[in-house]
Amino acid sequence: MIELLKKIGLEETEAKVYLAMLELGPSGASAIARKANVSRTLCYHGLEKLGWFGLVDRTHGKGKIIQFTAVSPKNLVQFVKEKKRVWEKREQDVVEELPKLLDLYKIAEKPIIRFQEGIAGAKSIYWETLEAKSEILSVLDLQAWYTPEFNLYKWGKEYTRERSKRKIHERVLVLDTPEGRDWMKHYQGSYKYTNYRWIKPEQVPTIKDLGGEINIYDNKVMMALFKKPIPIGVMIESTALSNILKAIFELAWITATPLTKSTKKKK
């Protein structure tokens, strides 16, 4: 019976005291404490809580001794119903305040970082960018696409075509390298959905050996790094980081060199 009473919201001491009163009838606190096998102090705490719940009556016995009587167990049903109403009201309050709570959650958003190792893992992370709901901002070093053991050239063309099929817009800052020039010469995507600009490796010495691509979109930052010894794909979900990198990208975009028409393949 104690477990049943605990399930409906009573603490163990309260449950013991209530059951003791059911068996004893009107009794003083000392007798109830002995029957419930709890200390007199804990018994008084239990009686006070049960009084808040409307599960105990107090009466004056002989002299000044206060006697306590458990109300009918039928009142437990009403007790449960009342707790249900309280929780339903709390649920309603939470639902009403949820938009404000979500706004706070966004402000205090904790980044989610995932990564996979190896060519297959990096490609897997890379494919996720095709679920983008917003324009993709990219910094691209194509050197790794021309590394024979990685065999990325054909796969990269397939990815580009698929992105164009899905009509996902992208702006790309391409490192101006021999590999980058060759790629753009044989570009197989759609310029309707992609805008390229050149950046000189010496302009960004810290990423001149990027060996892959960084994509910034939605609230995500994707890095596919194909350099040896172990290629990796990294996905970071962070609104704050994404917004910062988007701002930096825009500053770089202003100073980058647009592709000339002669560079573009007509389609």
C-alpha positions in Angstrom: 0.0 0.0 0.0 2.9 2.3 0.7 4.0 2.0 -2.9 0.5 2.9 -4.2 0.5 6.0 -2.0 3.9 7.0 -3.3 2.8 6.6 -6.8 0.0 9.1 -6.3 2.4 11.7 -4.9 2.9 11.1 -1.2 6.4 10.7 0.2 7.3 7.6 2.1 6.9 9.2 5.6 3.5 10.7 4.6 2.3 7.3 3.3 3.4 5.5 6.5 1.7 8.1 8.7 -1.5 8.0 6.7 -1.7 4.2 6.8 -1.0 4.2 10.6 -3.9 6.7 11.1 -6.2 4.4 9.1 -5.5 1.6 11.4 -5.4 3.5 14.7 -8.4 5.9 14.2 -8.2 9.1 16.2 -4.8 9.2 17.9 -2.1 11.5 19.2 1.1 12.1 17.3 3.2 9.8 19.6 1.0 6.8 19.0 1.0 7.5 15.2 4.8 7.8 15.1 5.2 4.5 16.9 2.7 2.7 14.6 4.3 4.3 11.5 7.8 3.5 12.8 9.1 7.0 12.2 10.5 9.6 14.6 8.1 12.0 16.3 9.7 14.9 14.3 9.1 13.2 11.0 5.6 12.3 12.0 4.7 15.9 12.7 6.2 16.9 9.3 4.1 14.1 7.7 0.9 15.2 9.5 1.5 18.8 8.4 1.9 17.8 4.7 -1.2 15.5 4.9 -3.1 18.4 6.3 -2.2 20.5 3.2 -3.5 17.7 1.0 -6.7 17.5 3.0 -6.0 13.9 4.0 -6.1 14.4 7.8 -8.5 15.9 10.3 -7.4 17.4 13.7 -9.6 17.3 16.8 -9.0 18.1 20.5 -9.1 15.0 22.7 -9.1 15.0 26.5 -7.2 17.9 27.9 -5.0 19.8 25.4 -3.9 16.7 23.4 -4.6 17.1 19.7 -5.8 14.0 17.9 -5.3 13.2 14.2 -7.7 11.2 12.1 -7.2 10.1 8.5 -9.9 11.1 6.2 -11.7 8.4 4.2 -9.6 6.7 1.5 -12.3 7.8 -0.9 -10.7 11.2 -0.7 -7.6 9.9 -2.3 -9.4 9.8 -5.6 -10.2 13.5 -5.2 -6.6 14.1 -4.2 -5.4 12.5 -7.5 -7.9 14.5 -9.5 -6.8 17.7 -7.9 -3.1 16.9 -8.7 -4.2 16.1 -12.3 -5.9 19.5 -12.6 -2.8 21.2 -11.2 -0.5 19.5 -13.7 -2.9 20.2 -16.6 -2.8 23.9 -15.6 1.0 23.7 -15.4 1.1 22.1 -18.8 -1.0 24.9 -20.2 1.2 27.5 -18.7 4.3 25.8 -20.2 2.7 25.6 -23.7 1.8 29.3 -23.5 5.3 30.4 -22.4 7.1 27.9 -24.8 7.9 30.5 -27.4 9.7 32.7 -24.8 11.5 29.7 -23.5 12.6 28.7 -27.0 13.9 32.2 -27.6 16.0 31.9 -24.5 17.2 28.4 -25.7 18.4 29.9 -29.0 20.3 32.6 -27.2 22.0 30.0 -25.0 22.3 27.4 -27.7 25.0 24.9 -27.2 26.9 23.8 -30.3 26.5 20.3 -31.6 29.6 18.9 -33.1 29.7 15.7 -35.2 32.6 14.3 -37.2 33.5 11.2 -39.3 36.8 10.0 -40.4 37.9 8.6 -43.8 36.8 9.4 -47.3 33.4 7.7 -46.9 32.8 9.6 -43.7 33.8 13.0 -45.1 31.5 12.4 -48.1 28.6 11.4 -45.8 28.9 14.7 -43.9 29.3 16.5 -47.2 26.0 15.1 -48.6 24.1 16.5 -45.7 24.6 20.0 -47.2 22.1 19.1 -49.9 19.4 19.4 -47.2 20.1 23.2 -46.9 17.1 25.4 -46.6 19.2 28.6 -47.3 22.0 29.7 -49.6 25.3 27.9 -49.0 28.4 30.1 -48.5 31.5 28.1 -49.4 35.3 28.5 -49.2 36.8 25.9 -51.6 40.3 24.5 -52.1 40.1 22.1 -55.0 43.6 20.6 -54.7 42.3 17.5 -52.9 39.9 16.8 -55.8 42.9 16.1 -58.0 44.6 13.7 -55.6 44.5 10.3 -57.3 44.1 8.1 -54.3 41.1 10.0 -53.0 39.2 9.7 -56.4 37.1 12.8 -55.6 37.0 14.4 -59.0 34.0 12.4 -60.4 32.2 12.4 -57.1 32.6 16.2 -56.9 31.0 16.6 -60.3 28.1 14.4 -59.2 27.6 16.4 -56.0 27.6 19.7 -58.0 25.0 18.4 -60.5 22.8 17.2 -57.7 22.9 20.5 -55.9 21.9 22.3 -59.1 19.0 19.8 -59.5 17.8 20.7 -56.0 18.0 24.4 -56.9 20.2 25.1 -53.9 21.9 28.4 -54.4 25.6 28.7 -53.4 28.2 31.4 -53.4 31.7 30.0 -53.6 35.1 31.6 -52.8 37.5 29.4 -54.8 41.2 29.4 -54.1 42.9 30.5 -57.3 45.1 27.5 -58.0 45.8 25.4 -61.1 43.3 22.9 -59.9 40.7 25.6 -59.3 41.2 27.0 -62.8 40.9 23.5 -64.4 37.7 22.7 -62.4 36.0 25.9 -63.5 37.1 25.3 -67.1 35.1 22.0 -67.0 32.4 23.1 -64.5 29.3 20.9 -64.9 26.8 22.7 -62.6 24.5 25.6 -63.3 25.5 29.2 -62.9 21.9 29.9 -62.3 22.3 28.5 -58.8 26.0 29.2 -58.3 28.1 32.3 -58.2 31.9 31.9 -58.0 34.7 34.4 -57.1 38.4 33.9 -56.9 40.6 34.5 -53.8 44.3 34.4 -54.0 46.0 31.8 -51.7 48.4 34.5 -50.5 45.4 36.6 -49.4 44.4 34.0 -46.9 47.7 32.2 -46.0 46.1 30.5 -43.0 43.8 28.4 -45.3 45.9 28.1 -48.4 46.4 24.5 -47.6 42.7 23.9 -46.7 42.5 20.8 -48.9 38.8 20.7 -48.9 35.7 22.9 -48.4 33.9 24.8 -45.7 30.1 25.3 -46.1 28.1 27.8 -44.1 24.3 27.5 -44.2 21.2 27.6 -42.1 22.6 27.3 -38.5 25.4 24.9 -39.6 29.0 24.9 -40.6 30.3 21.9 -42.5 34.0 21.1 -43.1 35.1 18.4 -45.5 38.9 18.2 -45.2 40.5 15.7 -47.5 44.1 16.2 -46.6 46.3 13.3 -45.5 46.7 11.4 -43.4 43.1 11.0 -42.4 40.3 12.9 -44.3 37.5 14.0 -42.0 34.1 15.5 -42.2 32.9 17.8 -39.5 29.4 19.2 -38.9 28.9 22.0 -36.3 25.3 23.1 -35.5 25.6 26.5 -33.9 23.6 29.7 -34.8 26.2 31.9 -33.2 29.2 30.4 -35.1 27.2 30.2 -38.4 26.3 33.9 -38.1 29.8 35.0 -37.3 31.3 33.0 -40.3 28.5 34.4 -42.6 29.6 37.9 -41.7 33.2 37.1 -42.3 32.4 35.5 -45.6 30.5 38.6 -46.8 33.5 40.8 -46.1 35.7 38.4 -48.1 33.2 38.2 -50.9 33.3 42.0 -51.4 37.1 41.9 -52.1 37.1 38.7 -54.1 37.5 38.7 -57.9 34.4 37.7 -59.9 34.8 35.0 -62.6 35.1 36.5 -66.1 32.7 35.3 -68.8 35.5 33.7 -70.7 36.2 31.5 -67.7 32.7 30.2 -67.5 31.5 27.3 -69.6 28.4 28.3 -71.6 25.3 26.2 -70.9 
